Amino acid sequence: MRLAEVLGSLHFLRNLCGEKGDQWRVEMQKLLDSENPDAERRARFIASFNRGYRSFGGTYTRCTPSATEAIGRYMKEGETLSRDIASRYGN
C-alpha cells in the first residue's frame, strides 16, 4: 500500500515540476497487474495512490525547491520499497 501511495505522490509532484505524462499511473497499473488483488484490496491500492496524489495538492501549487526535494525522497523510498518487495517475493 505504501508503494501505491508513493506512486501517487510522484505522479502529482513530477507533473507539477514539469514532467508531462502518466508514467507513475502506468507504474501503478503494473503494480495492480502483478499483484492481481481481489476487489477489496484493489480498492485499497487505488485509495492509497489517490491519497498520495492528493496529499501534496494542498501544499504545492507550483514547483518549488521543497517540492523537488520531496520528489527525491519519494524516488528513493519507492526504489527501496520496490527492491525490498522484489527480494522478498521474487519476480
N, C-alpha and C positions, 0 to 999 in steps of 0.2 A: 504494500500500500504506500509505503514511503517513497518508493521509486516512482510510482504514478504521480504523487504529489510534486516530486522534484521535476518531473517532465512537464507538468502543468505550469510550474513556476518558470521554467526555462522557456516554455512556449510564450508566455507573456513578456518576460524580460528581454529575450533575444529579439522579438519583433519590435518591442519598444525602442530598442537600441539599434534598429536599422536592418536587422535580418528579416527578409520577407519570405514568407512561405509557411509550410506546415510540417517541417521536419520533426518537430517534437510531438506533434499529433500523430504523425506516422510511426514514430518510435513507440508511442502509447499503444497504437493498434498492434504493433509487433508484440508488445508485452501481452496484450489480451489474446492474440493468436497463439502465442507459445504457452500461456497459462491455461487457456481454454476453460475458464471458470464457469461454474453454474451461474444462473441468472442473478442470484443474490450477491454473490462475490463479485461478479462483473459490475453490478451497480455500485458496489463499494469502491472498486478500482476507478470507475468513472467519476464518482463523487470526490475521490482523493485528487485526481487530475484537476477537476474543476476548482476544488478548494485551493490547490497550489496556484492555479491561474488567477483566481480572484484575490488571493492574499496580497498581491502587490498592486492591484488596481487602485486601491485607496491611498497607497503610499507614493506611487510614481506615476506622474502624468507625462514625463519626458525622461530621456536617458540622462542620468547623472553619474558622477563618479561612484557613488554608493550603489547605484543600480548595476554598474559594470562590475563592481566588487562582488555583489550578490551573485551575478552570473558566474563568476569564477568559483565562488564557494559551492554553488549548486552543481556546476560541472564536475568538480572534484568529488562531491558527495555522490552524484549519480554514477560516476566511474567506479567509486569504491563499492557502492551497492551492487552494481552490475557484476563486478568481479567477484564479490562475495557470493552472490546468487549462483553464478556460473560454477564456482568452485564447490559450493555446497550441493547443488542439484544437477550438475553436469550440463552438457549442451542440450 
